[in-house]
């Protein structure tokens, strides 16, 4: 249970960092401060739900694209988060892809940190990812 909470916290921190980095590095990417917390939570939840779905779809229909499913899940999470009032706005397909790439890298880093911390605490990597 502690590993799951730690993983959730790290994913929230990673998504927050990714949104801030996207705001600073990606022209046209805007985060409205009143909706920042809601946007972060929607991004984390949407990404958690979209990742297994995109993995399943890739395994079934396009196994060659299995490695890119996390990036697709990040992009879908950003699109879903953009529908929230006072959330994020983005312009241009290149900006969407770049902000999804930043979110994907930050999420992967958060997952890696959670797995390392869980292994040091005696938990399994599956427990750290919330799969146990």
Z-matrix of the N, CA and C atoms (Angstrom, degrees):
N
C 1 1.440
C 2 1.532 1 111.14
N 3 1.336 2 116.43 1 -40.54
C 4 1.461 3 119.66 2 178.19
C 5 1.525 4 110.51 3 -64.44
N 6 1.336 5 116.03 4 -37.84
C 7 1.461 6 119.21 5 179.49
C 8 1.526 7 111.19 6 -65.35
N 9 1.327 8 117.41 7 -38.85
C 10 1.459 9 120.91 8 178.38
C 11 1.524 10 110.71 9 -65.03
N 12 1.327 11 117.15 10 -44.14
C 13 1.463 12 120.31 11 178.13
C 14 1.522 13 111.55 12 -64.28
N 15 1.332 14 116.00 13 -39.50
C 16 1.457 15 120.35 14 177.69
C 17 1.538 16 110.15 15 -63.17
N 18 1.318 17 116.85 16 -42.22
C 19 1.458 18 121.21 17 178.98
C 20 1.524 19 110.87 18 -63.94
N 21 1.320 20 117.20 19 -43.13
C 22 1.470 21 120.86 20 178.10
C 23 1.524 22 110.87 21 -61.14
N 24 1.315 23 116.35 22 -45.22
C 25 1.460 24 120.55 23 179.04
C 26 1.526 25 111.39 24 -62.05
N 27 1.331 26 116.50 25 -43.83
C 28 1.466 27 119.80 26 179.45
C 29 1.529 28 111.40 27 -65.32
N 30 1.336 29 117.82 28 -36.23
C 31 1.459 30 120.13 29 177.98
C 32 1.528 31 110.99 30 -68.71
N 33 1.334 32 116.98 31 -36.70
C 34 1.461 33 120.28 32 176.60
C 35 1.529 34 110.07 33 -65.29
N 36 1.322 35 116.66 34 -43.28
C 37 1.472 36 120.14 35 177.09
C 38 1.528 37 111.33 36 -64.29
N 39 1.328 38 116.93 37 -40.56
C 40 1.471 39 120.80 38 179.77
C 41 1.523 40 110.56 39 -65.45
N 42 1.316 41 117.64 40 -42.74
C 43 1.464 42 120.55 41 179.17
C 44 1.527 43 110.60 42 -66.01
N 45 1.328 44 116.95 43 -39.78
C 46 1.467 45 120.43 44 177.21
C 47 1.517 46 110.50 45 -60.92
N 48 1.322 47 115.69 46 -46.98
C 49 1.468 48 120.11 47 179.13
C 50 1.526 49 110.74 48 -62.61
N 51 1.331 50 117.33 49 -41.76
C 52 1.461 51 120.73 50 -179.36
C 53 1.524 52 111.46 51 -64.09
N 54 1.325 53 117.39 52 -41.08
C 55 1.461 54 119.49 53 178.29
C 56 1.522 55 111.43 54 -66.31
N 57 1.321 56 117.00 55 -40.33
C 58 1.470 57 119.70 56 177.71
C 59 1.527 58 111.30 57 -66.17
N 60 1.325 59 116.75 58 -43.04
C 61 1.470 60 119.67 59 177.98
C 62 1.522 61 111.06 60 -63.40
N 63 1.319 62 116.29 61 -41.03
C 64 1.467 63 119.49 62 177.86
C 65 1.525 64 110.67 63 -62.81
N 66 1.324 65 116.01 64 -38.99
C 67 1.465 66 119.88 65 179.31
C 68 1.529 67 110.64 66 -63.18
N 69 1.336 68 116.65 67 -37.47
C 70 1.462 69 120.23 68 -178.33
C 71 1.523 70 113.07 69 -81.95
N 72 1.334 71 117.84 70 -34.75
C 73 1.463 72 120.95 71 -172.14
C 74 1.520 73 114.87 72 -99.40
N 75 1.317 74 118.48 73 -25.34
C 76 1.465 75 121.03 74 -173.74
C 77 1.525 76 108.98 75 -103.37
N 78 1.329 77 116.82 76 115.39
C 79 1.463 78 118.40 77 178.71
C 80 1.537 79 109.57 78 -66.73
N 81 1.300 80 116.45 79 135.34
C 82 1.458 81 120.53 80 179.48
C 83 1.521 82 114.07 81 91.29
N 84 1.331 83 117.88 82 -7.48
C 85 1.463 84 121.21 83 177.46
C 86 1.520 85 107.47 84 -91.67
N 87 1.319 86 115.77 85 122.82
C 88 1.459 87 120.42 86 -178.50
C 89 1.528 88 109.73 87 -129.09
N 90 1.314 89 115.07 88 139.54
C 91 1.460 90 122.35 89 173.06
C 92 1.521 91 106.38 90 -116.53
N 93 1.315 92 116.19 91 123.73
C 94 1.453 93 119.40 92 177.37
C 95 1.516 94 107.75 93 -86.09
N 96 1.319 95 116.63 94 124.07
C 97 1.463 96 121.74 95 -172.73
C 98 1.523 97 114.55 96 -58.24
N 99 1.323 98 120.40 97 -37.18
C 100 1.476 99 117.37 98 179.77
C 101 1.537 100 113.13 99 -60.73
N 102 1.314 101 116.89 100 -30.37
C 103 1.450 102 119.54 101 -177.90
C 104 1.514 103 113.91 102 -103.56
N 105 1.329 104 117.88 103 14.17
C 106 1.464 105 120.42 104 -174.50
C 107 1.526 106 112.14 105 -61.87
N 108 1.316 107 117.61 106 -48.18
C 109 1.463 108 120.76 107 -177.86
C 110 1.523 109 110.27 108 -63.86
N 111 1.325 110 116.65 109 -44.94
C 112 1.462 111 119.84 110 178.36
C 113 1.520 112 110.81 111 -62.68
N 114 1.323 113 116.78 112 -39.70
C 115 1.458 114 120.59 113 179.29
C 116 1.522 115 110.94 114 -64.06
N 117 1.318 116 117.46 115 -43.45
C 118 1.463 117 121.26 116 178.87
C 119 1.530 118 110.03 117 -60.32
N 120 1.318 119 116.65 118 -46.57
C 121 1.464 120 120.02 119 -179.04
C 122 1.525 121 111.66 120 -65.09
N 123 1.325 122 117.67 121 -38.95
C 124 1.467 123 120.60 122 177.57
C 125 1.522 124 110.44 123 -66.22
N 126 1.325 125 117.69 124 -41.78
C 127 1.467 126 120.85 125 178.74
C 128 1.525 127 110.27 126 -61.31
N 129 1.321 128 117.67 127 -46.15
C 130 1.468 129 120.95 128 -179.22
C 131 1.523 130 110.81 129 -63.73
N 132 1.315 131 116.71 130 -46.30
C 133 1.461 132 120.48 131 -179.32
C 134 1.524 133 111.48 132 -66.38
N 135 1.335 134 116.79 133 -45.57
C 136 1.465 135 119.68 134 179.66
C 137 1.516 136 111.50 135 -63.06
N 138 1.312 137 116.75 136 -39.84
C 139 1.461 138 119.81 137 179.09
C 140 1.526 139 110.72 138 -66.86
N 141 1.327 140 116.69 139 -38.80
C 142 1.465 141 120.05 140 178.16
C 143 1.523 142 111.18 141 -64.88
N 144 1.316 143 117.42 142 -34.51
C 145 1.459 144 120.89 143 178.94
C 146 1.525 145 112.56 144 -81.55
N 147 1.317 146 117.18 145 -35.53
C 148 1.469 147 120.84 146 -176.19
C 149 1.523 148 113.22 147 -77.26
N 150 1.324 149 117.82 148 -30.03
C 151 1.462 150 119.90 149 -176.91
C 152 1.529 151 112.17 150 -60.19
N 153 1.337 152 120.32 151 -50.42
C 154 1.466 153 118.67 152 177.99
C 155 1.530 154 112.32 153 -64.05
N 156 1.333 155 116.81 154 -35.00
C 157 1.461 156 120.32 155 179.85
C 158 1.524 157 111.49 156 -65.92
N 159 1.335 158 116.65 157 -45.08
C 160 1.464 159 119.29 158 179.38
C 161 1.529 160 111.01 159 -69.54
N 162 1.341 161 117.50 160 -34.05
C 163 1.471 162 119.92 161 175.35
C 164 1.522 163 110.53 162 -62.66
N 165 1.331 164 116.96 163 -45.21
C 166 1.457 165 121.36 164 179.74
C 167 1.531 166 110.83 165 -61.85
N 168 1.337 167 116.25 166 -45.76
C 169 1.464 168 119.79 167 -178.92
C 170 1.528 169 111.09 168 -63.65
N 171 1.319 170 117.12 169 -40.76
C 172 1.464 171 119.83 170 179.66
C 173 1.526 172 111.20 171 -67.10
N 174 1.326 173 117.24 172 -42.43
C 175 1.466 174 119.90 173 178.84
C 176 1.518 175 111.07 174 -61.19
N 177 1.321 176 115.56 175 -39.16
C 178 1.459 177 120.08 176 -175.56
C 179 1.523 178 113.12 177 -79.81
N 180 1.329 179 117.57 178 -43.12
C 181 1.456 180 120.57 179 -170.67
C 182 1.528 181 115.11 180 -109.49
N 183 1.319 182 118.05 181 -25.16
C 184 1.468 183 119.91 182 -175.70
C 185 1.518 184 110.23 183 -152.26
N 186 1.341 185 118.23 184 73.46
C 187 1.465 186 120.11 185 -177.07
C 188 1.525 187 113.81 186 -57.60
N 189 1.308 188 118.01 187 -25.19
C 190 1.466 189 120.41 188 -179.96
C 191 1.524 190 111.88 189 -66.18
N 192 1.325 191 117.28 190 -21.98
C 193 1.458 192 121.13 191 -177.92
C 194 1.522 193 112.99 192 -98.26
N 195 1.316 194 118.11 193 12.43
C 196 1.455 195 121.66 194 -176.06
C 197 1.528 196 112.35 195 -59.72
N 198 1.314 197 117.99 196 -34.31
C 199 1.462 198 121.10 197 -179.62
C 200 1.512 199 113.93 198 -68.06
N 201 1.322 200 118.24 199 -22.37
C 202 1.459 201 121.70 200 -177.53
C 203 1.509 202 114.58 201 -95.84
N 204 1.316 203 117.28 202 8.23
C 205 1.463 204 119.00 203 -175.54
C 206 1.527 205 112.61 204 -67.80
N 207 1.307 206 117.94 205 -33.17
C 208 1.462 207 120.30 206 177.73
C 209 1.520 208 111.41 207 -65.16
N 210 1.320 209 116.51 208 -37.50
C 211 1.460 210 120.93 209 177.97
C 212 1.525 211 110.55 210 -67.45
N 213 1.330 212 116.90 211 -41.09
C 214 1.468 213 120.68 212 177.05
C 215 1.523 214 110.07 213 -64.24
N 216 1.326 215 117.31 214 -41.91
C 217 1.467 216 120.86 215 178.26
C 218 1.527 217 110.62 216 -62.49
N 219 1.325 218 117.42 217 -39.33
C 220 1.467 219 120.85 218 178.19
C 221 1.531 220 110.37 219 -64.33
N 222 1.321 221 116.48 220 -42.82
C 223 1.467 222 120.15 221 178.65
C 224 1.527 223 110.81 222 -63.43
N 225 1.321 224 116.87 223 -45.11
C 226 1.467 225 120.23 224 178.13
C 227 1.523 226 111.40 225 -62.82
N 228 1.324 227 117.39 226 -38.29
C 229 1.467 228 120.65 227 178.15
C 230 1.528 229 110.95 228 -63.11
N 231 1.321 230 116.91 229 -40.37
C 232 1.463 231 120.03 230 178.08
C 233 1.528 232 111.38 231 -67.15
N 234 1.324 233 116.41 232 -39.40
C 235 1.468 234 119.78 233 178.24
C 236 1.524 235 110.05 234 -63.32
N 237 1.326 236 117.10 235 -43.77
C 238 1.465 237 120.61 236 178.18
C 239 1.523 238 110.00 237 -63.21
N 240 1.318 239 117.64 238 -43.16
C 241 1.470 240 121.45 239 -179.51
C 242 1.527 241 111.68 240 -65.29
N 243 1.329 242 117.13 241 -27.28
C 244 1.468 243 119.15 242 -179.95
C 245 1.522 244 112.26 243 -71.81
N 246 1.328 245 117.84 244 -13.39
C 247 1.465 246 120.35 245 178.67
C 248 1.522 247 112.54 246 -82.97
N 249 1.326 248 117.85 247 -10.10
C 250 1.463 249 121.88 248 179.61
C 251 1.527 250 108.97 249 -78.12
N 252 1.327 251 116.33 250 131.17
C 253 1.469 252 117.63 251 174.49
C 254 1.532 253 110.15 252 -61.30
N 255 1.296 254 116.61 253 141.37
C 256 1.469 255 123.55 254 -179.16
C 257 1.521 256 111.10 255 60.96
N 258 1.322 257 117.11 256 35.47
C 259 1.457 258 121.96 257 179.02
C 260 1.511 259 111.22 258 -106.35
N 261 1.333 260 116.20 259 -121.06
C 262 1.461 261 120.81 260 -178.97
C 263 1.520 262 110.16 261 -108.87
N 264 1.305 263 114.83 262 157.27
C 265 1.457 264 121.58 263 170.76
C 266 1.520 265 107.07 264 -137.99
N 267 1.308 266 115.09 265 148.07
C 268 1.453 267 120.62 266 -176.39
C 269 1.516 268 107.61 267 -147.75
N 270 1.319 269 116.99 268 149.51
C 271 1.454 270 121.22 269 179.60
C 272 1.516 271 109.65 270 -127.76
N 273 1.294 272 116.42 271 140.84
C 274 1.456 273 121.53 272 175.01
C 275 1.511 274 113.52 273 82.14
N 276 1.308 275 116.48 274 139.67
C 277 1.467 276 121.99 275 -178.09
C 278 1.528 277 111.19 276 -65.02
N 279 1.317 278 117.11 277 -36.36
C 280 1.463 279 120.12 278 178.29
C 281 1.521 280 111.77 279 -63.62
N 282 1.320 281 116.20 280 -38.99
C 283 1.467 282 120.23 281 177.84
C 284 1.518 283 111.57 282 -67.30
N 285 1.338 284 117.23 283 -37.54
C 286 1.462 285 120.33 284 176.59
C 287 1.522 286 110.79 285 -62.88
N 288 1.310 287 115.87 286 -44.14
C 289 1.471 288 120.00 287 -179.06
C 290 1.524 289 110.65 288 -66.44
N 291 1.329 290 117.22 289 -43.57
C 292 1.466 291 120.32 290 179.77
C 293 1.526 292 111.57 291 -64.35
N 294 1.323 293 118.26 292 -42.50
C 295 1.465 294 120.15 293 178.82
C 296 1.533 295 110.98 294 -68.09
N 297 1.340 296 117.88 295 -34.30
C 298 1.471 297 120.71 296 175.38
C 299 1.526 298 110.18 297 -66.77
N 300 1.314 299 117.18 298 -38.24
C 301 1.461 300 121.18 299 177.97
C 302 1.528 301 110.88 300 -63.83
N 303 1.322 302 116.87 301 -42.43
C 304 1.470 303 120.81 302 177.83
C 305 1.522 304 110.16 303 -63.03
N 306 1.339 305 117.31 304 -44.41
C 307 1.466 306 121.18 305 178.51
C 308 1.519 307 111.23 306 -63.33
N 309 1.317 308 116.69 307 -41.06
C 310 1.470 309 121.59 308 -179.56
C 311 1.532 310 110.97 309 -63.26
N 312 1.318 311 117.09 310 -45.47
C 313 1.470 312 121.17 311 179.57
C 314 1.527 313 110.32 312 -64.60
N 315 1.326 314 117.06 313 -43.94
C 316 1.468 315 120.28 314 179.65
C 317 1.526 316 111.15 315 -63.50
N 318 1.325 317 117.19 316 -41.21
C 319 1.467 318 120.65 317 178.86
C 320 1.522 319 111.46 318 -66.06
N 321 1.327 320 116.16 319 -40.44
C 322 1.469 321 119.59 320 177.81
C 323 1.526 322 110.37 321 -63.88
N 324 1.318 323 116.50 322 -40.01
C 325 1.471 324 119.83 323 177.88
C 326 1.520 325 110.60 324 -65.02
N 327 1.325 326 117.54 325 -41.61
C 328 1.459 327 120.89 326 177.59
C 329 1.512 328 112.26 327 -62.19
N 330 1.325 329 117.19 328 -40.83
C 331 1.461 330 121.35 329 177.62
C 332 1.522 331 110.89 330 -65.60
N 333 1.329 332 117.18 331 -41.78
C 334 1.464 333 120.73 332 179.49
C 335 1.530 334 111.09 333 -63.34
N 336 1.324 335 116.45 334 -42.86
C 337 1.466 336 120.11 335 178.30
C 338 1.527 337 110.35 336 -63.25
N 339 1.330 338 116.88 337 -42.02
C 340 1.468 339 120.45 338 179.27
C 341 1.525 340 110.94 339 -62.27
N 342 1.326 341 117.06 340 -39.84
C 343 1.460 342 120.06 341 179.57
C 344 1.522 343 111.68 342 -67.41
N 345 1.314 344 117.36 343 -39.64
C 346 1.464 345 120.68 344 178.23
C 347 1.531 346 110.13 345 -65.32
N 348 1.324 347 116.15 346 -45.37
C 349 1.462 348 119.38 347 179.54
C 350 1.528 349 111.77 348 -64.63
N 351 1.319 350 117.16 349 -37.76
C 352 1.463 351 120.27 350 179.07
C 353 1.521 352 111.20 351 -67.83
N 354 1.323 353 117.17 352 -37.95
C 355 1.464 354 119.17 353 179.75
C 356 1.525 355 111.20 354 -69.15
N 357 1.318 356 117.09 355 -31.59
C 358 1.467 357 120.64 356 176.84
C 359 1.522 358 111.40 357 -72.40
N 360 1.332 359 116.64 358 -27.86
C 361 1.464 360 120.98 359 -179.97
C 362 1.524 361 111.77 360 -87.34
N 363 1.312 362 116.93 361 -3.19
C 364 1.460 363 120.07 362 178.84
C 365 1.508 364 113.77 363 96.29
N 366 1.326 365 118.48 364 3.34
C 367 1.460 366 121.54 365 177.41
C 368 1.517 367 110.44 366 -89.22
N 369 1.301 368 115.77 367 167.66
C 370 1.459 369 119.84 368 177.62
C 371 1.519 370 109.43 369 -90.99
N 372 1.333 371 118.01 370 158.72
C 373 1.456 372 120.24 371 176.92
C 374 1.525 373 111.89 372 -60.28
N 375 1.345 374 117.58 373 -31.21
C 376 1.464 375 120.04 374 177.59
C 377 1.521 376 111.09 375 -65.39
N 378 1.317 377 117.17 376 -37.20
C 379 1.457 378 120.43 377 177.86
C 380 1.524 379 110.37 378 -66.65
N 381 1.324 380 116.66 379 -37.52
C 382 1.454 381 120.09 380 -179.33
C 383 1.517 382 111.08 381 -66.74
N 384 1.326 383 116.65 382 -33.28
C 385 1.453 384 120.61 383 179.60
C 386 1.520 385 111.87 384 -84.40
N 387 1.319 386 117.40 385 -1.90
C 388 1.454 387 120.90 386 178.18
C 389 1.510 388 113.83 387 82.12
N 390 1.328 389 118.22 388 18.30
C 391 1.459 390 121.27 389 -177.00
C 392 1.515 391 112.68 390 -97.33
N 393 1.302 392 118.53 391 -1.01
C 394 1.471 393 119.13 392 -178.11
C 395 1.505 394 111.69 393 -106.29
